[in-house]
């Protein structure tokens, strides 16, 4: 069917904290989206490859390792290089406020911190992804 | 388990039932929030001798006496307080060495090392996969050279050190032993704990390298070697902490952790070891979450199950083999980024549960850890929390002071029952490794974690500052910043080590390690030799990756 939002949920780097990523993946699926979860320990290259292959509308990056300021910009750069900069990028995890601001400046659509309700993320994606 | 026939069972209605019907039910209950524990265990409004069956001698007994429900030692905190052991590590060995000394100066009584992600995954700091992650969530340790810096000026004969390292635990233990040798401390006198619990990595923490079978062999090699060479070291800390952090219930934390423990015992026995030769050095590590009584019940149930099974199923004769001794850390997952100062209160309550549950050592989280690694100020408050509990509250004056509480004993029995139920399911699947390969525990945890999140989002569970009592504008918190230059500094350090060492000795040590890995001799000696030759942790792991391959998970959600 047309109009189903396709989202890649990705765990970049060596971070093993996947509680949040799995909850979000399931909440988005329950909200009627097509969800592809990459699994753990993905390189930026692997994530972008998955996003392109799956023709994703959005990529949700979950990161709690503190490596967000190196890994997220790299993913944005690779999306651009692959002509996929129309893919919406959202980030979730332990991201300090000024880092979140910088990531948004670089092209991240939004950053969701700890405690963000899954319904906010669902609503955001429904709003932001063109039907 | 407490399942004796109640002699009064034939009576039509107990006094408690009558009380409930006639008095309790006369007033409506509050609506909205659930009355079950945060793990979903139902709670009656009241427990009395009518709905709690206990055989005192069999189910509780005495501190230091089987089944140890009330505590592993006869005198508990009247003899010695728990070890206050704050987990620390960031940047390079130099920064962490400074933090260690700071903590020791402020009255901490043991060290606990947090390693960064590349170290946990067996990559050196200059590996491409380490990019951006070096020193971020813990200290970067690549070789013996870093370990020498980490413990510079800290006499290893006088402290006990815990190391949270699993897949490459053997290498880090060897580095530590080598530093001991250099300080002229016999390695047999070194005290501490290496986490080494690879099973919970597959289940929950997900920092693995090799597939389960060779990983288990490496764990057994360490246990065997330590029982001979480093008898004061705890070679494994069987950990529920990460299982809980991944979103499990208290019962799952209890059940999966003990199941992992029994799996290590099985593996050592299969190697031909006598259970009493290694079991006294097995230790445990649990989470302290917010549901106060459920947590205390969990620790008490854990002691009783372990003691019972070790004696009855494994035939352990040495009473020390029956003791479940454990470290506790307050629940990182319970900390909120919103109104972070409130985390001080959460942590204090969790720490109190750990103490009332009879923990042997404790880490209290810092209030700023939902956002970053803690500042010195935040760490000091966390340590002070333990000191207040120890010296000001009086809870240490009587052993297991909540023992005999109808509610607590009922909850202890219930968690125990749920754990045995899980043991059966895991056994039916063919044991822990088979169950991991089928994603059984991973799926159970994901279910529990989603259920809890849904309850929070429906407002059936209140998280202060998150879904009630929110603040519009929150002042920004001062956070610890890891200088990105530290990554380059560490990459440089490992390059200098590589340039300086005897490369022929390195090649020889790595070849020997591979030969041993292909065979079935104990790997600790070749790892010790390689460590002394300044072979890096990543190089040793690569050699083993060549022989054993790597683990890949099929993720479920």
Interface residues (C-beta under 8 A of the other chain):
Chain A: X13 X14 X15 X16 X17 X18 X19 X21 X22 X23 X25 X26 X27 X29 X37 X38 X39 X40 X41 X43 X65 X66 X67 X69 X70 X71 X94 X96 X97 X113 X114 X115 X117 X118 X119
Chain B: X117 X118 X120 X121 X123 X129 X130 X131 X132 X133 X136 X137 X201 X205 X206 X207 X245 X246 X247 X333 X335 X336 X337 X338 X370 X371 X372 X373 X446 X449 X450 X453 X457 X463 X466 X467 X476 X479 X482 X484 X553 X554 X555 X556 X557
